[in-house]
Amino acid sequence: MKGSEILFLSQEDVKNCGGFDMSNIISIMESVFKLHHKKDYILPKKTALRWGDMESESISGRINSMPGHIGGDFNISGIKWISSAPQNPFKFNLPRAAGLIILNDPDTLVPIAIMDGTLISAMRTGANSGVAAKYLAKPNSKIMGFIGAGVQNRTQLLALKTVLKEIEEIRIYDLSEERARTFAEEMQSEVSAPILVMDSAEQTVRDSDVFVTATVTKTPIVKSDWVKEGSLYIHVGSHECEFDVIYQSDKIVVDDWEELKHRGVETISIMYNTGVFDETTIYSELGAIVSGDKPGRENDKEKAYFNSVGMGIEDVAVAKAIYENARNNHIGQSLSLWNSPTFI
């Protein structure tokens, strides 16, 4: 491609270039976490554009700006610009999230690609949890529970079933029973274990070896006495659990603690910002575990807790792999940034 050309990739193009390959994206995320642990990245703070305070996000939504540079074999810079409008599916029959990713040439810094970021964002968020489960869940986990029947828990399920091979039962709960039943019907073809629609969040969590919350709730859902010994709790949304759930965890693991503190909406961040959480009780960032510098799960009794804020370097890394596949397979549309630059 010439210096003035940008490769545009639609969501269909992204999917055709590996954007729906969960196993590969989990592998990419492992590489990203290793580079994160080595500090081979640049990660400016995530910026949230919102119409009100933090609580307003569950109603009026937000747009996140997430730039980053990831080193290693990726050696790429870019940015994800992604909106989250919780009312979209109900009012406009549109996805809650919609985003773009822009990549820049590592030498000239000229933009080289614009692609759908919606699929990449959902898949890499699921893949993060897949990596966490690989190192923090019991390998012989039998029961998985999911609270929230939106898009995000679909990719969570895809990721967890990729790394946990002995699952015998999957539970789903949503405030809308219809949404939960649709989730079960549509995702059943992706897994061999039965997907059961539950009557309550408590039924979903109790006895689950791994459970995930991915909701837009403004009030905590998960209570400490629901959490099984030896389980892994993957916390994807904001304020989704009572403080005691985190206090009782044997291993508290995060992706990037500074980013979580900056974002400020997750339970663990709220605890810290109100002075009721000692950050030294965090066991590790996930990169240290993936890199082998700290052990993951060490026995079947540990209660593990994982909270991921999400990092722009993850989106950029996946986008780089997608871009290379597109170039190699002549997929996408070439757009001209200029015929002749006005200023040099």
Wavefront OBJ file of the C-alpha trace (Angstrom):
o trace
v 0.000 0.000 0.000
v 1.104 3.543 -0.732
v 1.613 6.060 2.036
v -1.691 7.729 1.202
v -3.789 4.553 1.341
v -5.793 3.227 4.266
v -7.229 -0.275 4.382
v -10.867 -0.274 5.482
v -12.202 -3.495 6.999
v -15.895 -4.020 7.709
v -17.079 -6.312 10.490
v -17.527 -9.063 7.909
v -13.942 -8.507 6.758
v -12.701 -8.646 10.347
v -14.551 -11.908 10.899
v -13.127 -13.371 7.678
v -9.613 -12.450 8.832
v -9.786 -14.289 12.159
v -11.842 -11.904 14.258
v -14.117 -14.735 15.405
v -11.319 -17.224 16.154
v -11.459 -17.283 19.954
v -8.599 -19.753 20.384
v -6.227 -17.525 18.423
v -7.378 -14.357 20.165
v -6.760 -15.984 23.555
v -3.229 -16.739 22.339
v -2.807 -13.103 21.269
v -4.002 -11.921 24.680
v -1.457 -14.149 26.417
v 1.268 -12.463 24.362
v -0.141 -9.045 25.240
v -0.171 -9.831 28.958
v 3.447 -10.976 28.773
v 4.448 -7.721 27.050
v 2.406 -5.780 29.591
v 4.354 -7.468 32.379
v 7.643 -6.616 30.610
v 6.463 -2.981 30.297
v 6.868 -3.185 26.523
v 3.907 -0.954 25.833
v 2.597 2.603 26.034
v -0.859 3.000 27.535
v -2.315 6.487 28.002
v -5.270 6.685 30.358
v -8.629 5.636 28.977
v -10.872 8.649 28.397
v -14.630 8.367 28.860
v -16.994 10.806 27.202
v -20.243 10.711 29.150
v -23.424 12.729 29.623
v -23.479 13.008 33.403
v -21.641 11.276 36.250
v -20.343 7.717 36.273
v -23.754 6.313 37.207
v -25.263 7.912 34.094
v -23.372 5.430 31.914
v -25.920 2.700 32.634
v -28.648 4.895 31.122
v -27.254 7.471 28.700
v -24.102 5.553 27.867
v -20.546 6.645 27.129
v -17.872 6.692 24.441
v -14.405 5.431 25.359
v -11.187 6.561 23.718
v -8.453 3.945 24.160
v -5.067 4.603 22.521
v -2.028 2.409 22.921
v 1.251 1.082 21.562
v 2.228 -2.570 21.957
v 5.797 -3.703 21.310
v 7.273 -7.120 20.722
v 6.361 -8.776 17.441
v 3.248 -6.597 17.228
v 5.113 -3.262 17.119
v 1.972 -1.282 16.358
v 0.141 1.784 17.610
v -3.500 2.652 17.339
v -6.696 3.657 19.047
v -10.117 2.210 19.740
v -13.077 4.604 19.766
v -16.066 2.697 21.100
v -19.498 3.704 22.292
v -21.735 1.939 24.780
v -25.428 2.841 24.633
v -27.368 0.470 26.925
v -30.741 1.391 25.425
v -29.742 0.665 21.821
v -30.958 -2.965 21.688
v -34.336 -2.039 23.157
v -35.074 1.322 21.525
v -33.276 1.195 18.178
v -32.587 -2.503 17.481
v -28.874 -1.668 17.390
v -25.899 -3.185 19.229
v -25.150 -1.693 22.610
v -21.501 -1.255 21.603
v -20.171 0.087 18.314
v -16.577 0.981 17.622
v -13.722 1.627 15.247
v -10.022 0.841 15.502
v -7.378 2.905 13.710
v -3.849 1.564 13.217
v -0.769 3.687 12.448
v 2.392 2.698 10.622
v 5.192 2.123 13.187
v 7.729 4.153 11.171
v 5.796 7.000 9.533
v 2.926 7.064 12.077
v 0.573 7.585 9.136
v -2.812 5.830 9.553
v -2.790 2.535 7.654
v -6.074 0.883 8.639
v -9.577 1.616 9.855
v -11.650 -1.357 10.886
v -14.693 -2.421 12.811
v -13.803 -2.516 16.483
v -17.074 -3.869 17.817
v -16.311 -7.530 17.177
v -12.660 -7.188 18.175
v -13.604 -5.483 21.445
v -16.129 -8.149 22.406
v -13.841 -11.015 21.459
v -10.733 -9.734 23.204
v -12.748 -9.027 26.385
v -13.939 -12.605 26.342
v -10.409 -13.775 25.572
v -9.066 -11.900 28.613
v -11.345 -13.991 30.770
v -10.249 -17.091 28.890
v -6.651 -16.333 29.830
v -7.659 -15.694 33.434
v -9.590 -18.964 33.594
v -6.671 -20.887 32.108
v -4.484 -19.858 35.047
v -6.975 -19.256 37.872
v -9.857 -21.722 37.435
v -9.781 -25.343 38.476
v -8.919 -27.289 35.296
v -11.687 -29.786 36.087
v -14.355 -27.100 36.609
v -17.807 -28.568 35.976
v -20.322 -25.730 36.368
v -20.207 -22.248 34.824
v -22.615 -19.440 35.630
v -23.306 -16.234 33.710
v -25.248 -13.224 34.953
v -26.300 -11.000 32.085
v -27.522 -12.311 28.724
v -26.006 -9.629 26.515
v -23.352 -9.864 23.831
v -20.492 -9.777 26.290
v -21.399 -12.978 28.073
v -21.629 -14.697 24.714
v -17.934 -14.117 24.091
v -17.213 -14.943 27.729
v -18.843 -18.319 27.141
v -16.920 -18.844 23.904
v -13.656 -18.125 25.710
v -14.293 -20.185 28.830
v -15.420 -23.257 26.919
v -12.184 -22.990 24.909
v -9.954 -23.370 27.982
v -12.154 -25.401 30.359
v -12.741 -28.772 28.747
v -14.710 -30.584 31.467
v -17.736 -28.307 31.828
v -20.937 -30.281 32.388
v -23.451 -27.507 33.101
v -23.849 -23.888 32.062
v -26.188 -21.487 33.841
v -27.553 -18.193 32.565
v -29.588 -15.543 34.392
v -30.875 -12.195 33.233
v -33.498 -9.788 34.570
v -35.305 -10.528 31.309
v -36.171 -14.210 31.181
v -36.825 -13.848 27.465
v -33.272 -12.590 26.884
v -31.896 -15.442 28.989
v -33.856 -18.023 26.990
v -32.731 -16.481 23.710
v -29.129 -16.641 24.958
v -29.531 -20.316 25.855
v -31.141 -21.219 22.532
v -28.627 -19.341 20.394
v -25.491 -20.389 22.283
v -26.402 -24.052 22.778
v -24.928 -24.962 19.401
v -21.558 -23.593 20.566
v -21.222 -25.928 23.556
v -21.853 -29.563 24.391
v -22.990 -28.984 27.977
v -26.632 -27.993 28.560
v -27.395 -24.303 29.097
v -29.950 -23.861 31.878
v -31.997 -20.697 32.399
v -31.981 -19.894 36.113
v -34.585 -18.115 38.229
v -32.160 -15.920 40.168
v -28.632 -14.615 40.354
v -28.108 -16.614 43.540
v -29.044 -19.894 41.832
v -26.595 -19.043 39.071
v -23.640 -18.393 41.377
v -24.112 -21.049 44.060
v -22.119 -24.203 43.283
v -20.576 -22.649 40.134
v -16.878 -23.382 39.731
v -16.550 -20.322 37.495
v -19.037 -17.489 37.219
v -19.139 -14.243 35.277
v -21.043 -11.005 35.790
v -21.407 -8.824 32.696
v -24.231 -6.372 33.358
v -25.007 -2.648 33.496
v -26.285 -2.781 37.068
v -25.787 0.229 39.360
v -26.214 -1.853 42.527
v -24.258 -4.949 43.629
v -25.620 -8.359 42.688
v -23.262 -11.045 44.023
v -23.192 -11.744 47.768
v -20.278 -13.317 49.572
v -22.141 -16.319 50.966
v -23.074 -17.405 47.439
v -19.449 -17.933 46.406
v -18.227 -21.517 46.420
v -14.877 -22.591 47.823
v -12.407 -23.098 44.995
v -14.330 -20.954 42.529
v -13.216 -18.242 40.116
v -15.266 -15.047 39.866
v -14.724 -13.090 36.641
v -15.996 -9.546 37.129
v -16.606 -7.878 33.756
v -19.045 -5.051 34.526
v -18.879 -2.203 37.030
v -20.288 -2.376 40.595
v -21.559 -5.959 40.445
v -20.636 -7.471 43.806
v -20.713 -6.635 47.487
v -17.411 -5.596 49.050
v -17.258 -8.795 51.121
v -16.970 -10.867 47.937
v -13.593 -9.265 47.290
v -12.531 -9.252 50.940
v -13.003 -13.028 51.190
v -11.092 -13.812 47.986
v -7.823 -15.693 48.451
v -6.337 -14.305 45.247
v -7.312 -10.932 43.804
v -5.984 -10.568 40.257
v -6.387 -7.608 37.886
v -5.211 -6.772 34.395
v -3.872 -3.263 35.155
v -4.384 -1.792 38.622
v -3.529 1.780 37.653
v -6.093 1.683 34.857
v -8.714 0.251 37.208
v -8.091 3.041 39.695
v -8.326 5.605 36.921
v -11.584 4.201 35.536
v -13.082 4.203 39.011
v -16.417 2.442 38.368
v -15.636 -1.168 39.265
v -16.363 -2.484 42.759
v -12.686 -2.833 43.626
v -12.011 0.729 42.418
v -14.930 2.118 44.416
v -13.583 0.349 47.487
v -10.139 1.845 46.937
v -11.424 5.356 46.272
v -13.526 5.319 49.432
v -10.595 4.147 51.544
v -11.852 0.666 52.395
v -9.493 -1.401 50.220
v -5.787 -1.946 50.768
v -4.191 -2.239 47.330
v -1.363 -4.351 48.773
v -3.875 -7.195 49.100
v -3.957 -7.514 45.306
v -2.165 -10.765 44.576
v -0.986 -9.961 41.075
v -1.621 -8.465 37.701
v -2.435 -11.193 35.220
v 0.705 -10.607 33.151
v 2.966 -11.751 35.971
v 1.053 -15.026 36.201
v 1.020 -15.614 32.445
v 4.767 -14.885 32.369
v 5.414 -17.480 35.083
v 6.725 -15.011 37.651
v 3.826 -15.760 39.993
v 1.804 -18.955 40.317
v -1.853 -18.966 39.359
v -4.191 -21.320 41.153
v -2.283 -23.427 43.667
v -5.033 -25.616 45.130
v -8.707 -26.513 44.790
v -9.803 -24.447 47.787
v -8.701 -20.967 46.722
v -11.373 -18.432 45.902
v -9.987 -16.420 42.998
v -11.294 -13.060 41.811
v -10.398 -11.466 38.478
v -11.293 -7.956 37.386
v -10.349 -6.624 33.966
v -10.744 -2.965 33.002
v -9.649 -3.620 29.411
v -6.685 -1.994 27.697
v -6.316 -0.373 24.295
v -3.152 -2.371 23.650
v -5.293 -5.512 23.542
v -7.521 -4.152 20.789
v -4.528 -2.844 18.854
v -2.753 -6.214 19.042
v -5.757 -8.113 17.695
v -6.299 -5.449 15.030
v -2.682 -5.855 13.891
v -3.206 -9.598 13.394
v -6.442 -8.914 11.510
v -4.714 -6.304 9.349
v -1.898 -8.674 8.399
v -4.380 -11.409 7.464
v -6.340 -8.930 5.370
v -3.235 -7.778 3.519
v -2.081 -11.336 2.889
v -5.478 -12.391 1.587
v -6.377 -9.199 -0.301
v -9.430 -8.526 1.865
v -10.873 -5.063 2.485
v -11.225 -1.793 0.645
v -8.341 0.573 -0.038
v -9.187 4.221 0.646
v -7.117 7.246 -0.313
v -6.146 9.603 2.487
v -4.855 12.158 -0.011
v -3.934 12.376 -3.691
v -1.087 14.735 -2.868
v -0.578 16.035 0.672
v -1.304 19.745 0.973
v 1.500 20.300 3.466
v 4.792 18.446 3.976
l 1 2 3 4 5 6 7 8 9 10 11 12 13 14 15 16 17 18 19 20 21 22 23 24 25 26 27 28 29 30 31 32 33 34 35 36 37 38 39 40 41 42 43 44 45 46 47 48 49 50 51 52 53 54 55 56 57 58 59 60 61 62 63 64 65 66 67 68 69 70 71 72 73 74 75 76 77 78 79 80 81 82 83 84 85 86 87 88 89 90 91 92 93 94 95 96 97 98 99 100 101 102 103 104 105 106 107 108 109 110 111 112 113 114 115 116 117 118 119 120 121 122 123 124 125 126 127 128 129 130 131 132 133 134 135 136 137 138 139 140 141 142 143 144 145 146 147 148 149 150 151 152 153 154 155 156 157 158 159 160 161 162 163 164 165 166 167 168 169 170 171 172 173 174 175 176 177 178 179 180 181 182 183 184 185 186 187 188 189 190 191 192 193 194 195 196 197 198 199 200 201 202 203 204 205 206 207 208 209 210 211 212 213 214 215 216 217 218 219 220 221 222 223 224 225 226 227 228 229 230 231 232 233 234 235 236 237 238 239 240 241 242 243 244 245 246 247 248 249 250 251 252 253 254 255 256 257 258 259 260 261 262 263 264 265 266 267 268 269 270 271 272 273 274 275 276 277 278 279 280 281 282 283 284 285 286 287 288 289 290 291 292 293 294 295 296 297 298 299 300 301 302 303 304 305 306 307 308 309 310 311 312 313 314 315 316 317 318 319 320 321 322 323 324 325 326 327 328 329 330 331 332 333 334 335 336 337 338 339 340 341 342 343 344
